[in-house]
């Protein structure tokens, strides 16, 4: 009888451990999915920043050219 109780306690302890491991694995998968989503968002934002920096550069050049033309016209 005592052996049966010990075996039952051991099985219950193992079940608790398995449940804990399962919960930890689920949490790890959730975190991995969250990380992948954040990496995708970062890539999108990085691309957007690059496009905006390029546009700023183009507009700055355009503004400088217009300023140069305006200055030349005033000097005439």
C-alpha positions in Angstrom: 0.0 0.0 0.0 2.8 2.4 0.9 4.5 1.6 -2.4 1.3 2.5 -4.2 1.0 5.8 -2.4 4.7 6.6 -3.2 4.2 5.7 -6.8 1.0 7.9 -7.0 2.8 10.8 -5.4 5.7 10.4 -7.9 3.3 10.3 -10.8 1.5 13.5 -9.5 4.9 15.2 -9.1 5.9 14.2 -12.6 2.6 15.5 -14.0 3.2 18.8 -12.3 6.6 19.0 -13.8 5.3 18.1 -17.2 2.6 20.7 -17.0 5.2 23.3 -16.0 7.5 22.3 -18.9 4.5 22.5 -21.3 3.6 26.0 -20.0 7.2 27.1 -20.4 7.3 25.7 -23.9 4.1 27.5 -24.9 5.4 30.7 -23.4 8.7 30.3 -25.3 6.8 29.8 -28.6 4.7 32.9 -27.9 7.9 34.9 -27.2 9.5 33.6 -30.4 6.4 34.7 -32.4 6.5 38.1 -30.7 10.1 38.4 -31.6 9.5 37.6 -35.2 6.7 40.1 -35.4 9.0 42.8 -33.9 11.8 41.9 -36.3 9.3 42.3 -39.2 8.2 45.7 -37.8 11.8 46.8 -37.4 12.5 45.9 -41.0 9.4 47.9 -42.2 10.4 50.9 -40.1 14.0 50.7 -41.3 12.9 50.7 -44.9 10.5 53.6 -44.2 13.3 55.6 -42.6 15.6 55.0 -45.5 13.0 56.2 -48.0 12.3 59.3 -45.9 16.0 60.1 -45.6 16.3 59.8 -49.3 13.4 62.1 -49.8 14.8 64.6 -47.4 18.1 64.5 -49.3 16.3 65.0 -52.6 14.3 67.9 -51.2 17.3 69.5 -49.7 19.1 69.4 -53.0 16.1 70.8 -54.8 15.8 73.6 -52.2 19.5 74.5 -52.5 19.2 74.6 -56.3 16.2 76.8 -56.1 18.0 79.1 -53.7 21.0 79.2 -56.0 18.7 80.1 -59.0 16.9 82.7 -56.9 20.2 84.3 -55.8 21.5 84.4 -59.4 18.3 86.0 -60.6 18.5 88.7 -57.9 22.1 89.5 -58.9 21.0 90.2 -62.5 
